[in-house]
């Protein structure tokens, strides 16, 4: 569906440009956009390689394991239906750790692996489990301490202080994560339905025995 939307936009742009005699401007914009895309991509690659290298050093030094231990209680609270020692928990904590440092490209493979492990616990393979929905909500709105990708983009476009968005990004992602968790819990309670009454309370009382009737 998305491919058809892009195709429509491209064709419509060329048709409108041809009708208005602006084909030269469209062609120039297309080549300029391609050039800018390559330039920005190489700039992002350099910054991401740097931060991924730092992440690897932190992993070898055991810092990520310590961070995972700190995240452990929160993960168990957010994913109560996932067994404590299940492989999905490790991938979830790695995904959250990468997102905290703004390494979305590093977090994506861990998120995919976590989803694959959660799918193994899914009794209905056609429907997402509550744990899957929680992971998606957290992965979309994760708290970010260092927005490395945004910093890299600002550096490429000549920002005087590319890191001055750290505070506002942290505040925004905290609010977004809190809203995502609140919405996730609300939908969980809604999908679970009203609490079931005790079946024993609804069971009809047994009829009195013959001796009781005789008395």
SEDO-90645 format. One record per residue (C-alpha): residue number from 0; residue in one letter; y, x, z. Coordinates in steps of 0.02 Angstrom, whole numbers, plus 50000, padded with zeros to 5 digits. Layout:
BEGIN
nr = NUM	rest = A	v = Y	u = X	w = Z .
...
//
This chain:
BEGIN
nr = 0	rest = X	v = 50000	u = 50000	w = 50000 .
nr = 1	rest = X	v = 50121	u = 50140	w = 50045 .
nr = 2	rest = X	v = 50085	u = 50227	w = 49879 .
nr = 3	rest = X	v = 50134	u = 50070	w = 49785 .
nr = 4	rest = X	v = 50296	u = 50058	w = 49884 .
nr = 5	rest = X	v = 50341	u = 50238	w = 49840 .
nr = 6	rest = X	v = 50296	u = 50209	w = 49658 .
nr = 7	rest = X	v = 50408	u = 50055	w = 49653 .
nr = 8	rest = X	v = 50554	u = 50150	w = 49729 .
nr = 9	rest = X	v = 50536	u = 50294	w = 49606 .
nr = 10	rest = X	v = 50522	u = 50182	w = 49453 .
nr = 11	rest = X	v = 50665	u = 50071	w = 49512 .
nr = 12	rest = X	v = 50775	u = 50224	w = 49539 .
nr = 13	rest = X	v = 50745	u = 50288	w = 49363 .
nr = 14	rest = X	v = 50771	u = 50115	w = 49287 .
nr = 15	rest = X	v = 50937	u = 50089	w = 49379 .
nr = 16	rest = X	v = 50993	u = 50266	w = 49336 .
nr = 17	rest = X	v = 50952	u = 50240	w = 49152 .
nr = 18	rest = X	v = 51044	u = 50073	w = 49151 .
nr = 19	rest = X	v = 51200	u = 50152	w = 49228 .
nr = 20	rest = X	v = 51194	u = 50314	w = 49129 .
nr = 21	rest = X	v = 51160	u = 50421	w = 49284 .
nr = 22	rest = X	v = 50997	u = 50505	w = 49234 .
nr = 23	rest = X	v = 51074	u = 50678	w = 49252 .
nr = 24	rest = X	v = 51121	u = 50643	w = 49433 .
nr = 25	rest = X	v = 50947	u = 50577	w = 49473 .
nr = 26	rest = X	v = 50864	u = 50728	w = 49394 .
nr = 27	rest = X	v = 50978	u = 50848	w = 49488 .
nr = 28	rest = X	v = 50947	u = 50757	w = 49652 .
nr = 29	rest = X	v = 50758	u = 50764	w = 49625 .
nr = 30	rest = X	v = 50758	u = 50952	w = 49597 .
nr = 31	rest = X	v = 50879	u = 50981	w = 49739 .
nr = 32	rest = X	v = 50770	u = 50878	w = 49856 .
nr = 33	rest = X	v = 50616	u = 50977	w = 49806 .
nr = 34	rest = X	v = 50707	u = 51141	w = 49838 .
nr = 35	rest = X	v = 50769	u = 51081	w = 50008 .
nr = 36	rest = X	v = 50595	u = 51023	w = 50056 .
nr = 37	rest = X	v = 50521	u = 51194	w = 50022 .
nr = 38	rest = X	v = 50661	u = 51281	w = 50117 .
nr = 39	rest = X	v = 50644	u = 51169	w = 50269 .
nr = 40	rest = X	v = 50454	u = 51185	w = 50266 .
nr = 41	rest = X	v = 50459	u = 51375	w = 50271 .
nr = 42	rest = X	v = 50585	u = 51367	w = 50413 .
nr = 43	rest = X	v = 50473	u = 51249	w = 50511 .
nr = 44	rest = X	v = 50321	u = 51357	w = 50478 .
nr = 45	rest = X	v = 50403	u = 51510	w = 50556 .
nr = 46	rest = X	v = 50455	u = 51416	w = 50714 .
nr = 47	rest = X	v = 50288	u = 51326	w = 50731 .
nr = 48	rest = X	v = 50192	u = 51489	w = 50710 .
nr = 49	rest = X	v = 50297	u = 51564	w = 50849 .
nr = 50	rest = X	v = 50267	u = 51420	w = 50969 .
nr = 51	rest = X	v = 50084	u = 51405	w = 50924 .
nr = 52	rest = X	v = 50067	u = 51590	w = 50962 .
nr = 53	rest = X	v = 50146	u = 51562	w = 51132 .
nr = 54	rest = X	v = 50027	u = 51417	w = 51160 .
nr = 55	rest = X	v = 49880	u = 51530	w = 51119 .
nr = 56	rest = X	v = 49943	u = 51661	w = 51242 .
nr = 57	rest = X	v = 49964	u = 51525	w = 51373 .
nr = 58	rest = X	v = 49788	u = 51464	w = 51337 .
nr = 59	rest = X	v = 49714	u = 51639	w = 51354 .
nr = 60	rest = X	v = 49812	u = 51665	w = 51515 .
nr = 61	rest = X	v = 49744	u = 51504	w = 51589 .
nr = 62	rest = X	v = 49911	u = 51414	w = 51596 .
nr = 63	rest = X	v = 49850	u = 51269	w = 51490 .
nr = 64	rest = X	v = 49699	u = 51245	w = 51604 .
nr = 65	rest = X	v = 49816	u = 51236	w = 51753 .
nr = 66	rest = X	v = 49925	u = 51112	w = 51660 .
nr = 67	rest = X	v = 49771	u = 51010	w = 51617 .
nr = 68	rest = X	v = 49723	u = 51006	w = 51801 .
nr = 69	rest = X	v = 49897	u = 50944	w = 51843 .
nr = 70	rest = X	v = 49879	u = 50808	w = 51712 .
nr = 71	rest = X	v = 49703	u = 50764	w = 51770 .
nr = 72	rest = X	v = 49752	u = 50632	w = 51901 .
nr = 73	rest = X	v = 49873	u = 50549	w = 51780 .
nr = 74	rest = X	v = 49743	u = 50547	w = 51641 .
nr = 75	rest = X	v = 49611	u = 50469	w = 51755 .
nr = 76	rest = X	v = 49739	u = 50339	w = 51810 .
nr = 77	rest = X	v = 49788	u = 50297	w = 51631 .
nr = 78	rest = X	v = 49609	u = 50298	w = 51566 .
nr = 79	rest = X	v = 49505	u = 50220	w = 51706 .
nr = 80	rest = X	v = 49368	u = 50160	w = 51588 .
nr = 81	rest = X	v = 49330	u = 50335	w = 51521 .
nr = 82	rest = X	v = 49201	u = 50435	w = 51622 .
nr = 83	rest = X	v = 49276	u = 50581	w = 51716 .
nr = 84	rest = X	v = 49168	u = 50714	w = 51634 .
nr = 85	rest = X	v = 49172	u = 50641	w = 51458 .
nr = 86	rest = X	v = 49231	u = 50760	w = 51318 .
nr = 87	rest = X	v = 49369	u = 50636	w = 51273 .
nr = 88	rest = X	v = 49460	u = 50679	w = 51435 .
nr = 89	rest = X	v = 49477	u = 50862	w = 51386 .
nr = 90	rest = X	v = 49543	u = 50819	w = 51213 .
nr = 91	rest = X	v = 49665	u = 50693	w = 51287 .
nr = 92	rest = X	v = 49735	u = 50823	w = 51408 .
nr = 93	rest = X	v = 49750	u = 50951	w = 51268 .
nr = 94	rest = X	v = 49840	u = 50823	w = 51160 .
nr = 95	rest = X	v = 49961	u = 50781	w = 51301 .
nr = 96	rest = X	v = 49993	u = 50966	w = 51337 .
nr = 97	rest = X	v = 50037	u = 51002	w = 51155 .
nr = 98	rest = X	v = 50151	u = 50850	w = 51146 .
nr = 99	rest = X	v = 50241	u = 50904	w = 51304 .
nr = 100	rest = X	v = 50293	u = 51064	w = 51215 .
nr = 101	rest = X	v = 50340	u = 50970	w = 51057 .
nr = 102	rest = X	v = 50197	u = 51039	w = 50954 .
nr = 103	rest = X	v = 50152	u = 50882	w = 50859 .
nr = 104	rest = X	v = 50054	u = 50977	w = 50727 .
nr = 105	rest = X	v = 49946	u = 51055	w = 50862 .
nr = 106	rest = X	v = 49927	u = 50890	w = 50954 .
nr = 107	rest = X	v = 49866	u = 50793	w = 50803 .
nr = 108	rest = X	v = 49693	u = 50875	w = 50788 .
nr = 109	rest = X	v = 49665	u = 50852	w = 50974 .
nr = 110	rest = X	v = 49716	u = 50670	w = 50962 .
nr = 111	rest = X	v = 49596	u = 50642	w = 50818 .
nr = 112	rest = X	v = 49453	u = 50723	w = 50915 .
nr = 113	rest = X	v = 49496	u = 50617	w = 51067 .
nr = 114	rest = X	v = 49489	u = 50459	w = 50961 .
nr = 115	rest = X	v = 49321	u = 50511	w = 50890 .
nr = 116	rest = X	v = 49251	u = 50537	w = 51065 .
nr = 117	rest = X	v = 49324	u = 50371	w = 51125 .
nr = 118	rest = X	v = 49242	u = 50286	w = 50976 .
nr = 119	rest = X	v = 49073	u = 50343	w = 51043 .
nr = 120	rest = X	v = 49108	u = 50239	w = 51200 .
nr = 121	rest = X	v = 49162	u = 50089	w = 51097 .
nr = 122	rest = X	v = 49034	u = 49946	w = 51097 .
nr = 123	rest = X	v = 49128	u = 49859	w = 50955 .
nr = 124	rest = X	v = 49156	u = 49987	w = 50818 .
nr = 125	rest = X	v = 49275	u = 49871	w = 50724 .
nr = 126	rest = X	v = 49397	u = 49847	w = 50869 .
nr = 127	rest = X	v = 49500	u = 49976	w = 50962 .
nr = 128	rest = X	v = 49463	u = 49993	w = 51147 .
nr = 129	rest = X	v = 49601	u = 49986	w = 51280 .
nr = 130	rest = X	v = 49583	u = 50175	w = 51302 .
nr = 131	rest = X	v = 49615	u = 50201	w = 51116 .
nr = 132	rest = X	v = 49771	u = 50094	w = 51125 .
nr = 133	rest = X	v = 49832	u = 50190	w = 51277 .
nr = 134	rest = X	v = 49806	u = 50356	w = 51189 .
nr = 135	rest = X	v = 49900	u = 50296	w = 51036 .
nr = 136	rest = X	v = 50045	u = 50234	w = 51142 .
nr = 137	rest = X	v = 50056	u = 50399	w = 51237 .
nr = 138	rest = X	v = 50039	u = 50504	w = 51081 .
nr = 139	rest = X	v = 50182	u = 50409	w = 50999 .
nr = 140	rest = X	v = 50301	u = 50416	w = 51147 .
nr = 141	rest = X	v = 50248	u = 50574	w = 51239 .
nr = 142	rest = X	v = 50364	u = 50659	w = 51362 .
nr = 143	rest = X	v = 50432	u = 50814	w = 51274 .
nr = 144	rest = X	v = 50501	u = 50962	w = 51370 .
nr = 145	rest = X	v = 50538	u = 51071	w = 51219 .
nr = 146	rest = X	v = 50565	u = 50978	w = 51053 .
nr = 147	rest = X	v = 50517	u = 51128	w = 50946 .
nr = 148	rest = X	v = 50513	u = 51035	w = 50780 .
nr = 149	rest = X	v = 50687	u = 50961	w = 50803 .
nr = 150	rest = X	v = 50753	u = 51129	w = 50860 .
nr = 151	rest = X	v = 50682	u = 51210	w = 50703 .
nr = 152	rest = X	v = 50762	u = 51079	w = 50590 .
nr = 153	rest = X	v = 50931	u = 51102	w = 50675 .
nr = 154	rest = X	v = 50916	u = 51290	w = 50656 .
nr = 155	rest = X	v = 50880	u = 51271	w = 50470 .
nr = 156	rest = X	v = 51038	u = 51169	w = 50448 .
nr = 157	rest = X	v = 51148	u = 51294	w = 50540 .
nr = 158	rest = X	v = 51168	u = 51212	w = 50709 .
nr = 159	rest = X	v = 51277	u = 51315	w = 50827 .
nr = 160	rest = X	v = 51164	u = 51273	w = 50975 .
nr = 161	rest = X	v = 50999	u = 51205	w = 50912 .
nr = 162	rest = X	v = 50926	u = 51185	w = 51087 .
nr = 163	rest = X	v = 51064	u = 51078	w = 51161 .
nr = 164	rest = X	v = 50960	u = 50921	w = 51130 .
nr = 165	rest = X	v = 50827	u = 50970	w = 51258 .
nr = 166	rest = X	v = 50903	u = 50868	w = 51400 .
nr = 167	rest = X	v = 50935	u = 50711	w = 51299 .
nr = 168	rest = X	v = 50764	u = 50723	w = 51215 .
nr = 169	rest = X	v = 50679	u = 50738	w = 51385 .
nr = 170	rest = X	v = 50772	u = 50586	w = 51451 .
nr = 171	rest = X	v = 50735	u = 50484	w = 51295 .
nr = 172	rest = X	v = 50550	u = 50527	w = 51295 .
nr = 173	rest = X	v = 50534	u = 50487	w = 51480 .
nr = 174	rest = X	v = 50606	u = 50314	w = 51449 .
nr = 175	rest = X	v = 50497	u = 50292	w = 51294 .
nr = 176	rest = X	v = 50339	u = 50343	w = 51386 .
nr = 177	rest = X	v = 50377	u = 50228	w = 51532 .
nr = 178	rest = X	v = 50405	u = 50083	w = 51411 .
nr = 179	rest = X	v = 50244	u = 50125	w = 51317 .
nr = 180	rest = X	v = 50141	u = 50129	w = 51477 .
nr = 181	rest = X	v = 50218	u = 49966	w = 51538 .
nr = 182	rest = X	v = 50183	u = 49879	w = 51372 .
nr = 183	rest = X	v = 50006	u = 49950	w = 51368 .
nr = 184	rest = X	v = 49967	u = 49886	w = 51543 .
nr = 185	rest = X	v = 50043	u = 49716	w = 51504 .
nr = 186	rest = X	v = 49937	u = 49695	w = 51348 .
nr = 187	rest = X	v = 49784	u = 49755	w = 51443 .
nr = 188	rest = X	v = 49805	u = 49619	w = 51574 .
nr = 189	rest = X	v = 49842	u = 49491	w = 51439 .
nr = 190	rest = X	v = 49687	u = 49535	w = 51336 .
nr = 191	rest = X	v = 49578	u = 49534	w = 51492 .
nr = 192	rest = X	v = 49625	u = 49354	w = 51527 .
nr = 193	rest = X	v = 49633	u = 49267	w = 51696 .
nr = 194	rest = X	v = 49518	u = 49336	w = 51831 .
nr = 195	rest = X	v = 49348	u = 49254	w = 51840 .
nr = 196	rest = X	v = 49305	u = 49154	w = 51993 .
nr = 197	rest = X	v = 49152	u = 49198	w = 52092 .
nr = 198	rest = X	v = 49004	u = 49121	w = 52004 .
nr = 199	rest = X	v = 48924	u = 49083	w = 52172 .
nr = 200	rest = X	v = 49072	u = 48977	w = 52224 .
nr = 201	rest = X	v = 49055	u = 48869	w = 52068 .
nr = 202	rest = X	v = 48868	u = 48847	w = 52087 .
nr = 203	rest = X	v = 48819	u = 48674	w = 52146 .
nr = 204	rest = X	v = 48747	u = 48663	w = 52321 .
nr = 205	rest = X	v = 48557	u = 48642	w = 52324 .
nr = 206	rest = X	v = 48494	u = 48468	w = 52365 .
nr = 207	rest = X	v = 48435	u = 48442	w = 52542 .
nr = 208	rest = X	v = 48249	u = 48462	w = 52568 .
nr = 209	rest = X	v = 48133	u = 48322	w = 52612 .
nr = 210	rest = X	v = 48135	u = 48362	w = 52798 .
nr = 211	rest = X	v = 48323	u = 48347	w = 52804 .
nr = 212	rest = X	v = 48317	u = 48180	w = 52713 .
nr = 213	rest = X	v = 48187	u = 48116	w = 52835 .
nr = 214	rest = X	v = 48292	u = 48167	w = 52984 .
//
